[in-house]
């Protein structure tokens, strides 16, 4: 259903849940995700490319969009809250809670080195949405990573400690990074008429970028040292969205055009440096304060339904990182002249849902099958003459549960990032996502018999 403004008809099964106690499953899901998220955060071996800039850009609009290539600017659904475009919140019928975790494995290879195996777990996102007026006005809150810093590099070498006797001391250098920025969005969408919807999202960006550089010597002649850098950032951005249903198509078909624009945001921050040795830990100088300007972001998407069983989407995202400015030094960024590139992400995907909304169809036909492809040109590279590109394929299954309006989604993402030329690293990654999408009718009363 793509914003047609038609009245939603409840099946007897849906009507039965209108008197369900709101929150029982919701609180269970919250405790589940809290425990799993804490466990996932303990695994922090990610891509070396997350070291550069403010980290590796993250994207989670909904578990449905994630399995269809990751876009979704024109995607709409009464059983998912889609935060790719705030205008999509006008579709809300259920009060909805959704959340997910992602587990990623990476095979990193470089010329002259053995292939490294990495694994990490992270929170995909948490979303809450509810209708103020069914299929007309909806609001929602979303919490998800905006960027992620998670890398660990260990190097072994030797330091000449006595040139006269040609004596060397083993040296182990370590580079670690953790943290990133998170986005907390408060959004609202409204359907102006049967064809046009619009929305607005206020986005709070905040987080900590942590970097550690250490040297360990196998000798009492030298003192082991570790320098830690911690940068705290926070700021506010705003996203405007619109969605339009193209008229004139045959019955049973629909074509929707969606677009969003996120205005440039300014982040305020402070950076602290500390030196740790065997003697103790000292702060290096006073805390440095500064600002960071994030770029304009624009997204355009299309969603086409040739029939109720099939949904096709295509999306393009542009982020103008060439205008990025920061008072803080960052890996891959030169404050005298930005070395960042504009980011361009292109994706397409499809969903096949055999049941097409028939509530009493067999269980197998009520499973939704999704797949997609994408290409992502990163905004930063260790080598200015070489762009870091990611290409990948996504797929997923949406399994209906015994609770109407609730699904359990399994998503897979297989891709490649980077290159082995110019001394760079090529990542081959596999991501597995587990998402719970819970929906229930709240604040309704059954008619008296």
TAMODA-V145575 format. One record per residue. N is the residue number from 0. RES is the residue in three letters. SS is DSSP state (A for helix, B for strand, O for the rest). Layout:
n,res,ss
N,RES,SS
N,RES,SS
This chain:
n,res,ss
0,UNK,O
1,UNK,O
2,UNK,O
3,UNK,O
4,UNK,O
5,UNK,O
6,UNK,O
7,UNK,O
8,UNK,O
9,UNK,O
10,UNK,O
11,UNK,A
12,UNK,A
13,UNK,A
14,UNK,A
15,UNK,A
16,UNK,A
17,UNK,A
18,UNK,A
19,UNK,O
20,UNK,O
21,UNK,O
22,UNK,O
23,UNK,A
24,UNK,A
25,UNK,A
26,UNK,A
27,UNK,A
28,UNK,A
29,UNK,A
30,UNK,A
31,UNK,A
32,UNK,A
33,UNK,A
34,UNK,A
35,UNK,A
36,UNK,A
37,UNK,A
38,UNK,A
39,UNK,A
40,UNK,A
41,UNK,O
42,UNK,O
43,UNK,B
44,UNK,O
45,UNK,O
46,UNK,O
47,UNK,A
48,UNK,A
49,UNK,A
50,UNK,A
51,UNK,O
52,UNK,O
53,UNK,O
54,UNK,O
55,UNK,B
56,UNK,B
57,UNK,O
58,UNK,O
59,UNK,O
60,UNK,O
61,UNK,O
62,UNK,A
63,UNK,A
64,UNK,A
65,UNK,A
66,UNK,O
67,UNK,O
68,UNK,O
69,UNK,O
70,UNK,O
71,UNK,O
72,UNK,O
73,UNK,O
74,UNK,O
75,UNK,O
76,UNK,O
77,UNK,O
78,UNK,O
79,UNK,O
80,UNK,O
81,UNK,O
82,UNK,O
83,UNK,O
84,UNK,O
85,UNK,A
86,UNK,A
87,UNK,A
88,UNK,A
89,UNK,A
90,UNK,A
91,UNK,O
92,UNK,O
93,UNK,O
94,UNK,B
95,UNK,B
96,UNK,B
97,UNK,B
98,UNK,B
99,UNK,B
100,UNK,B
101,UNK,B
102,UNK,B
103,UNK,B
104,UNK,B
105,UNK,B
106,UNK,B
107,UNK,B
108,UNK,B
109,UNK,O
110,UNK,O
111,UNK,O
112,UNK,O
113,UNK,O
114,UNK,O
115,UNK,B
116,UNK,B
117,UNK,B
118,UNK,B
119,UNK,B
120,UNK,B
121,UNK,B
122,UNK,B
123,UNK,B
124,UNK,B
125,UNK,B
126,UNK,B
127,UNK,B
128,UNK,B
129,UNK,B
130,UNK,B
131,UNK,B
132,UNK,B
133,UNK,O
134,UNK,O
135,UNK,O
136,UNK,B
137,UNK,B
138,UNK,B
139,UNK,B
140,UNK,B
141,UNK,B
142,UNK,B
143,UNK,B
144,UNK,B
145,UNK,O
146,UNK,B
147,UNK,B
148,UNK,B
149,UNK,B
150,UNK,B
151,UNK,B
152,UNK,B
153,UNK,B
154,UNK,B
155,UNK,B
156,UNK,B
157,UNK,B
158,UNK,B
159,UNK,B
160,UNK,B
161,UNK,B
162,UNK,O
163,UNK,O
164,UNK,O
165,UNK,O
166,UNK,B
167,UNK,B
168,UNK,B
169,UNK,B
170,UNK,B
171,UNK,B
172,UNK,B
173,UNK,B
174,UNK,B
175,UNK,B
176,UNK,B
177,UNK,B
178,UNK,B
179,UNK,B
180,UNK,B
181,UNK,B
182,UNK,B
183,UNK,B
184,UNK,B
185,UNK,B
186,UNK,B
187,UNK,B
188,UNK,B
189,UNK,B
190,UNK,B
191,UNK,O
192,UNK,O
193,UNK,O
194,UNK,O
195,UNK,B
196,UNK,B
197,UNK,B
198,UNK,B
199,UNK,B
200,UNK,B
201,UNK,B
202,UNK,B
203,UNK,B
204,UNK,B
205,UNK,B
206,UNK,B
207,UNK,B
208,UNK,B
209,UNK,B
210,UNK,B
211,UNK,B
212,UNK,B
213,UNK,B
214,UNK,B
215,UNK,B
216,UNK,B
217,UNK,O
218,UNK,O
219,UNK,O
220,UNK,O
221,UNK,O
222,UNK,O
223,UNK,O
224,UNK,B
225,UNK,B
226,UNK,B
227,UNK,B
228,UNK,B
229,UNK,B
230,UNK,B
231,UNK,B
232,UNK,B
233,UNK,B
234,UNK,B
235,UNK,B
236,UNK,B
237,UNK,B
238,UNK,B
239,UNK,B
240,UNK,B
241,UNK,B
242,UNK,B
243,UNK,B
244,UNK,B
245,UNK,O
246,UNK,O
247,UNK,O
248,UNK,O
249,UNK,O
250,UNK,O
251,UNK,O
252,UNK,O
253,UNK,B
254,UNK,B
255,UNK,B
256,UNK,B
257,UNK,B
258,UNK,B
259,UNK,B
260,UNK,B
261,UNK,B
262,UNK,O
263,UNK,O
264,UNK,O
265,UNK,B
266,UNK,B
267,UNK,B
268,UNK,B
269,UNK,B
270,UNK,B
271,UNK,B
272,UNK,B
273,UNK,B
274,UNK,B
275,UNK,B
276,UNK,B
277,UNK,O
278,UNK,O
279,UNK,O
280,UNK,B
281,UNK,B
282,UNK,B
283,UNK,O
284,UNK,O
285,UNK,O
286,UNK,O
287,UNK,B
288,UNK,B
289,UNK,B
290,UNK,B
291,UNK,B
292,UNK,B
293,UNK,O
294,UNK,O
295,UNK,O
296,UNK,B
297,UNK,B
298,UNK,B
299,UNK,B
300,UNK,B
301,UNK,B
302,UNK,B
303,UNK,B
304,UNK,B
305,UNK,B
306,UNK,B
307,UNK,O
308,UNK,O
309,UNK,B
310,UNK,B
311,UNK,B
312,UNK,B
313,UNK,B
314,UNK,B
315,UNK,B
316,UNK,B
317,UNK,B
318,UNK,B
319,UNK,O
320,UNK,A
321,UNK,A
322,UNK,A
323,UNK,O
324,UNK,B
325,UNK,B
326,UNK,O
327,UNK,O
328,UNK,O
329,UNK,B
330,UNK,O
331,UNK,O
332,UNK,B
333,UNK,O
334,UNK,O
335,UNK,O
336,UNK,O
337,UNK,O
338,UNK,O
339,UNK,O
340,UNK,O
341,UNK,O
342,UNK,B
343,UNK,B
344,UNK,B
345,UNK,B
346,UNK,B
347,UNK,B
348,UNK,B
349,UNK,B
350,UNK,B
351,UNK,B
352,UNK,B
353,UNK,O
354,UNK,O
355,UNK,O
356,UNK,O
357,UNK,O
358,UNK,O
359,UNK,O
360,UNK,O
361,UNK,O
362,UNK,O
363,UNK,A
364,UNK,A
365,UNK,A
366,UNK,O
367,UNK,B
368,UNK,B
369,UNK,B
370,UNK,B
371,UNK,B
372,UNK,B
373,UNK,B
374,UNK,B
375,UNK,B
376,UNK,B
377,UNK,O
378,UNK,O
379,UNK,O
380,UNK,O
381,UNK,O
382,UNK,O
383,UNK,O
384,UNK,O
385,UNK,O
386,UNK,O
387,UNK,O
388,UNK,B
389,UNK,B
390,UNK,B
391,UNK,B
392,UNK,B
393,UNK,B
394,UNK,B
395,UNK,B
396,UNK,B
397,UNK,B
398,UNK,B
399,UNK,B
400,UNK,O
401,UNK,O
402,UNK,O
403,UNK,O
404,UNK,O
405,UNK,O
406,UNK,B
407,UNK,B
408,UNK,B
409,UNK,B
410,UNK,B
411,UNK,B
412,UNK,B
413,UNK,B
414,UNK,B
415,UNK,B
416,UNK,B
417,UNK,B
418,UNK,O
419,UNK,O
420,UNK,A
421,UNK,A
422,UNK,A
423,UNK,O
424,UNK,O
425,UNK,B
426,UNK,B
427,UNK,B
428,UNK,B
429,UNK,B
430,UNK,B
431,UNK,B
432,UNK,B
433,UNK,B
434,UNK,B
435,UNK,B
436,UNK,B
437,UNK,B
438,UNK,B
439,UNK,B
440,UNK,O
441,UNK,O
442,UNK,O
443,UNK,O
444,UNK,O
445,UNK,O
446,UNK,O
447,UNK,O
448,UNK,O
